[in-house]
Amino acid sequence: MDFIKNLDKDLQKALIIQLRNLWTHTSTAIEGNTLTLGETAFVLEEGLTVSGKPLKDHEEVVGHARAIDLLYGLLDQRTLLNEEALFSLHKTVQIHVIIEIYKPVGGWKKEPNSTVGVVDEKQVVFEYAAPKDVPSLMKQWFKLYHELMASAVPGDKKKALQAYVALHVSFVSIHPFFDGNGRMARLVANLPVLKAGLPPVIVPREHREAYIDALSQYHYAVGKIEKGEELLPEPEALKPFAAFCKQAWRASMDLMDEIHKKQQIRAGKGQ
C-alpha cells in the first residue's frame, strides 16, 4: 500500500486506523447501522459497547473491520481473491448466521432477490441475477477481477477508479449472496485501488441517497443480468456512478493528504 510509504510508523498506523473507522462506519451505516463515526471508532479501538445501541450494530462494525484486514491480506499476489476467499469475507461481514438452507452464509444465494428503486420519480423493481446463473456469472466476475488486478498501475487514479466502478457495479448486478452484497461490493471493488497504491474509495454515509440513485439509474438502463451476457453492457450508462465515486473518493484522499502534511512538517522541523 504505497499511500502509507514514507510515513513514520505512528502516522502509518494512524492513517490505517482512520481509514478503517471511516470505511466501516459508512459502509455499515448505508445498510442501517446506527453507530456514529465516533461510536464506531470507540467500539473498534476500545473493544467496548455503546450504551443504548443494539448488539447487532456492534457486531457489524467489528465484522467489517476484520473483513478490511482480510482484504489487505489479499493484496499478496499469492493469495488473490478466489471463491473460497470471497466466501470467507462474506462469513466475516455477515455476522448473523441463520441456520437455513435458503440463506447460506459463505455460499451463493438459493432464492431470487430484488430491490425497489426510484428512477425519474417512478418506483421500479430491480431484479438481480437468478440463483441458477450466479456460479457462471461470478466466474466472469472473477475473470474481470483478475484482469483488472493484473493491469493495475501504481498511482494511476483514473484506471483505479474505472476498475472500482466496474467491479462494484457488476457485483451488485449479480447480487450473489442472500444478504450483505452492498458491503461486499464496497470491499472487494477496492482491491485494484489498493493494488495501485491508493487509499480506498469510501462512499459517504451522508450521500447514501445519491449513491443508491446512481446505481439505480444504471440497473434501470441495462435491466436484469443473465448467464452468458456481458457483465457491463452500455458503458455510457456507467458515467453517473463513476462521477459519484470520483467525488466520494475525496474523503479518503483528504485523510491521506492530512497525514502526509504532518509528515512533511516533521521532516521540515528535523532539518
Contacts in CASP RR format, 6 or more apart in sequence:
PFRMAT RR
TARGET T0000
AUTHOR 0000-0000-0000
METHOD contacts of the structure
MODEL  1
MDFIKNLDKDLQKALIIQLRNLWTHTSTAIEGNTLTLGETAFVLEEGLTV
SGKPLKDHEEVVGHARAIDLLYGLLDQRTLLNEEALFSLHKTVQIHVIIE
IYKPVGGWKKEPNSTVGVVDEKQVVFEYAAPKDVPSLMKQWFKLYHELMA
SAVPGDKKKALQAYVALHVSFVSIHPFFDGNGRMARLVANLPVLKAGLPP
VIVPREHREAYIDALSQYHYAVGKIEKGEELLPEPEALKPFAAFCKQAWR
ASMDLMDEIHKKQQIRAGKGQ
1 72 0 8 1.000
1 75 0 8 1.000
1 194 0 8 1.000
1 197 0 8 1.000
2 154 0 8 1.000
2 155 0 8 1.000
2 197 0 8 1.000
2 198 0 8 1.000
3 15 0 8 1.000
3 197 0 8 1.000
3 198 0 8 1.000
3 199 0 8 1.000
3 256 0 8 1.000
4 12 0 8 1.000
4 15 0 8 1.000
4 16 0 8 1.000
6 263 0 8 1.000
7 15 0 8 1.000
7 259 0 8 1.000
7 260 0 8 1.000
7 263 0 8 1.000
8 263 0 8 1.000
8 266 0 8 1.000
11 259 0 8 1.000
11 262 0 8 1.000
11 263 0 8 1.000
14 259 0 8 1.000
15 255 0 8 1.000
15 256 0 8 1.000
15 259 0 8 1.000
17 41 0 8 1.000
17 45 0 8 1.000
18 255 0 8 1.000
18 259 0 8 1.000
19 199 0 8 1.000
19 200 0 8 1.000
19 202 0 8 1.000
19 252 0 8 1.000
19 255 0 8 1.000
20 44 0 8 1.000
20 65 0 8 1.000
20 68 0 8 1.000
21 37 0 8 1.000
21 38 0 8 1.000
21 40 0 8 1.000
21 41 0 8 1.000
21 44 0 8 1.000
22 37 0 8 1.000
22 202 0 8 1.000
22 251 0 8 1.000
22 252 0 8 1.000
22 255 0 8 1.000
23 64 0 8 1.000
23 68 0 8 1.000
23 186 0 8 1.000
23 200 0 8 1.000
23 202 0 8 1.000
23 252 0 8 1.000
24 40 0 8 1.000
24 44 0 8 1.000
24 61 0 8 1.000
24 64 0 8 1.000
24 65 0 8 1.000
24 68 0 8 1.000
25 33 0 8 1.000
25 35 0 8 1.000
25 36 0 8 1.000
25 37 0 8 1.000
25 38 0 8 1.000
25 40 0 8 1.000
25 41 0 8 1.000
25 61 0 8 1.000
25 205 0 8 1.000
26 202 0 8 1.000
26 203 0 8 1.000
26 204 0 8 1.000
26 205 0 8 1.000
27 64 0 8 1.000
27 182 0 8 1.000
27 183 0 8 1.000
27 186 0 8 1.000
27 187 0 8 1.000
27 202 0 8 1.000
27 203 0 8 1.000
28 35 0 8 1.000
28 40 0 8 1.000
28 57 0 8 1.000
28 60 0 8 1.000
28 61 0 8 1.000
28 64 0 8 1.000
28 183 0 8 1.000
29 35 0 8 1.000
29 205 0 8 1.000
29 208 0 8 1.000
30 182 0 8 1.000
30 203 0 8 1.000
30 205 0 8 1.000
30 208 0 8 1.000
30 211 0 8 1.000
31 60 0 8 1.000
31 180 0 8 1.000
31 182 0 8 1.000
31 183 0 8 1.000
33 57 0 8 1.000
33 60 0 8 1.000
33 61 0 8 1.000
34 53 0 8 1.000
34 54 0 8 1.000
34 57 0 8 1.000
35 43 0 8 1.000
35 50 0 8 1.000
35 53 0 8 1.000
35 57 0 8 1.000
35 58 0 8 1.000
35 61 0 8 1.000
39 50 0 8 1.000
39 53 0 8 1.000
40 61 0 8 1.000
42 48 0 8 1.000
42 50 0 8 1.000
43 49 0 8 1.000
43 50 0 8 1.000
43 58 0 8 1.000
43 61 0 8 1.000
43 62 0 8 1.000
44 61 0 8 1.000
44 62 0 8 1.000
44 65 0 8 1.000
49 55 0 8 1.000
49 58 0 8 1.000
50 58 0 8 1.000
56 95 0 8 1.000
56 96 0 8 1.000
59 95 0 8 1.000
59 96 0 8 1.000
60 95 0 8 1.000
62 95 0 8 1.000
63 92 0 8 1.000
63 93 0 8 1.000
63 95 0 8 1.000
64 93 0 8 1.000
64 183 0 8 1.000
66 92 0 8 1.000
67 89 0 8 1.000
67 92 0 8 1.000
67 93 0 8 1.000
67 183 0 8 1.000
67 187 0 8 1.000
68 187 0 8 1.000
70 85 0 8 1.000
70 88 0 8 1.000
70 89 0 8 1.000
70 92 0 8 1.000
71 89 0 8 1.000
71 187 0 8 1.000
71 188 0 8 1.000
71 190 0 8 1.000
71 191 0 8 1.000
71 194 0 8 1.000
72 194 0 8 1.000
73 79 0 8 1.000
74 80 0 8 1.000
74 81 0 8 1.000
74 85 0 8 1.000
74 191 0 8 1.000
75 191 0 8 1.000
75 194 0 8 1.000
75 195 0 8 1.000
79 85 0 8 1.000
80 146 0 8 1.000
80 149 0 8 1.000
81 142 0 8 1.000
81 145 0 8 1.000
81 188 0 8 1.000
81 191 0 8 1.000
82 142 0 8 1.000
83 138 0 8 1.000
83 142 0 8 1.000
86 184 0 8 1.000
86 188 0 8 1.000
87 106 0 8 1.000
87 107 0 8 1.000
88 106 0 8 1.000
89 184 0 8 1.000
89 187 0 8 1.000
89 188 0 8 1.000
90 105 0 8 1.000
90 106 0 8 1.000
90 107 0 8 1.000
90 177 0 8 1.000
90 180 0 8 1.000
90 184 0 8 1.000
91 97 0 8 1.000
91 105 0 8 1.000
91 106 0 8 1.000
93 180 0 8 1.000
93 183 0 8 1.000
93 184 0 8 1.000
93 187 0 8 1.000
94 105 0 8 1.000
94 106 0 8 1.000
94 177 0 8 1.000
94 179 0 8 1.000
94 180 0 8 1.000
97 105 0 8 1.000
98 105 0 8 1.000
101 110 0 8 1.000
102 110 0 8 1.000
102 111 0 8 1.000
102 178 0 8 1.000
103 110 0 8 1.000
103 111 0 8 1.000
103 178 0 8 1.000
103 179 0 8 1.000
104 110 0 8 1.000
104 178 0 8 1.000
106 177 0 8 1.000
107 177 0 8 1.000
108 131 0 8 1.000
108 134 0 8 1.000
108 135 0 8 1.000
108 138 0 8 1.000
108 176 0 8 1.000
108 177 0 8 1.000
109 131 0 8 1.000
109 134 0 8 1.000
109 175 0 8 1.000
109 176 0 8 1.000
109 177 0 8 1.000
109 178 0 8 1.000
110 131 0 8 1.000
110 178 0 8 1.000
111 131 0 8 1.000
111 178 0 8 1.000
112 127 0 8 1.000
112 128 0 8 1.000
112 130 0 8 1.000
112 131 0 8 1.000
113 128 0 8 1.000
113 175 0 8 1.000
113 178 0 8 1.000
114 125 0 8 1.000
114 126 0 8 1.000
114 127 0 8 1.000
114 128 0 8 1.000
115 125 0 8 1.000
115 126 0 8 1.000
115 128 0 8 1.000
116 123 0 8 1.000
116 124 0 8 1.000
116 125 0 8 1.000
116 126 0 8 1.000
117 123 0 8 1.000
117 124 0 8 1.000
117 125 0 8 1.000
117 126 0 8 1.000
117 212 0 8 1.000
117 216 0 8 1.000
118 124 0 8 1.000
118 213 0 8 1.000
118 216 0 8 1.000
119 216 0 8 1.000
119 217 0 8 1.000
119 220 0 8 1.000
124 216 0 8 1.000
124 220 0 8 1.000
126 216 0 8 1.000
126 219 0 8 1.000
126 220 0 8 1.000
126 223 0 8 1.000
126 224 0 8 1.000
127 223 0 8 1.000
127 224 0 8 1.000
128 172 0 8 1.000
128 173 0 8 1.000
128 174 0 8 1.000
128 175 0 8 1.000
128 224 0 8 1.000
128 225 0 8 1.000
129 137 0 8 1.000
129 173 0 8 1.000
129 174 0 8 1.000
129 175 0 8 1.000
129 176 0 8 1.000
129 224 0 8 1.000
129 225 0 8 1.000
129 226 0 8 1.000
129 227 0 8 1.000
130 226 0 8 1.000
130 227 0 8 1.000
132 227 0 8 1.000
133 225 0 8 1.000
133 226 0 8 1.000
133 227 0 8 1.000
134 174 0 8 1.000
134 176 0 8 1.000
136 227 0 8 1.000
136 228 0 8 1.000
137 174 0 8 1.000
137 176 0 8 1.000
137 225 0 8 1.000
137 227 0 8 1.000
137 228 0 8 1.000
137 231 0 8 1.000
138 174 0 8 1.000
138 176 0 8 1.000
140 228 0 8 1.000
140 231 0 8 1.000
141 167 0 8 1.000
141 170 0 8 1.000
141 171 0 8 1.000
141 174 0 8 1.000
141 231 0 8 1.000
144 166 0 8 1.000
144 167 0 8 1.000
144 170 0 8 1.000
144 231 0 8 1.000
145 167 0 8 1.000
145 188 0 8 1.000
145 191 0 8 1.000
145 192 0 8 1.000
148 163 0 8 1.000
148 166 0 8 1.000
148 167 0 8 1.000
148 192 0 8 1.000
149 191 0 8 1.000
149 192 0 8 1.000
149 195 0 8 1.000
151 159 0 8 1.000
152 159 0 8 1.000
152 160 0 8 1.000
152 163 0 8 1.000
152 192 0 8 1.000
152 195 0 8 1.000
152 196 0 8 1.000
153 159 0 8 1.000
153 160 0 8 1.000
153 196 0 8 1.000
154 196 0 8 1.000
154 197 0 8 1.000
155 196 0 8 1.000
155 197 0 8 1.000
155 198 0 8 1.000
156 196 0 8 1.000
157 196 0 8 1.000
157 198 0 8 1.000
159 196 0 8 1.000
160 192 0 8 1.000
160 193 0 8 1.000
160 196 0 8 1.000
160 198 0 8 1.000
161 193 0 8 1.000
161 201 0 8 1.000
161 242 0 8 1.000
161 245 0 8 1.000
161 246 0 8 1.000
161 249 0 8 1.000
162 242 0 8 1.000
163 189 0 8 1.000
163 192 0 8 1.000
163 193 0 8 1.000
164 189 0 8 1.000
164 190 0 8 1.000
164 192 0 8 1.000
164 193 0 8 1.000
164 201 0 8 1.000
164 245 0 8 1.000
165 189 0 8 1.000
165 238 0 8 1.000
165 241 0 8 1.000
165 242 0 8 1.000
165 245 0 8 1.000
166 231 0 8 1.000
166 232 0 8 1.000
166 238 0 8 1.000
167 185 0 8 1.000
167 188 0 8 1.000
167 189 0 8 1.000
167 191 0 8 1.000
167 192 0 8 1.000
168 185 0 8 1.000
168 186 0 8 1.000
168 189 0 8 1.000
168 241 0 8 1.000
168 245 0 8 1.000
169 215 0 8 1.000
169 218 0 8 1.000
169 232 0 8 1.000
169 238 0 8 1.000
169 241 0 8 1.000
170 231 0 8 1.000
170 232 0 8 1.000
171 181 0 8 1.000
171 184 0 8 1.000
171 185 0 8 1.000
171 188 0 8 1.000
171 189 0 8 1.000
172 181 0 8 1.000
172 182 0 8 1.000
172 185 0 8 1.000
172 215 0 8 1.000
172 219 0 8 1.000
173 219 0 8 1.000
173 222 0 8 1.000
173 225 0 8 1.000
173 231 0 8 1.000
174 225 0 8 1.000
174 231 0 8 1.000
175 181 0 8 1.000
177 184 0 8 1.000
186 201 0 8 1.000
186 202 0 8 1.000
186 203 0 8 1.000
189 201 0 8 1.000
190 200 0 8 1.000
190 201 0 8 1.000
193 199 0 8 1.000
193 200 0 8 1.000
193 201 0 8 1.000
194 200 0 8 1.000
199 252 0 8 1.000
199 253 0 8 1.000
199 255 0 8 1.000
199 256 0 8 1.000
200 252 0 8 1.000
201 245 0 8 1.000
201 248 0 8 1.000
201 249 0 8 1.000
201 252 0 8 1.000
202 248 0 8 1.000
202 249 0 8 1.000
202 251 0 8 1.000
202 252 0 8 1.000
203 211 0 8 1.000
203 245 0 8 1.000
203 248 0 8 1.000
204 248 0 8 1.000
204 251 0 8 1.000
207 244 0 8 1.000
207 248 0 8 1.000
210 244 0 8 1.000
211 244 0 8 1.000
211 248 0 8 1.000
214 240 0 8 1.000
214 241 0 8 1.000
214 243 0 8 1.000
214 244 0 8 1.000
215 241 0 8 1.000
217 237 0 8 1.000
217 240 0 8 1.000
217 241 0 8 1.000
218 237 0 8 1.000
218 238 0 8 1.000
218 240 0 8 1.000
218 241 0 8 1.000
221 234 0 8 1.000
221 237 0 8 1.000
222 233 0 8 1.000
222 234 0 8 1.000
222 237 0 8 1.000
225 231 0 8 1.000
232 238 0 8 1.000
END
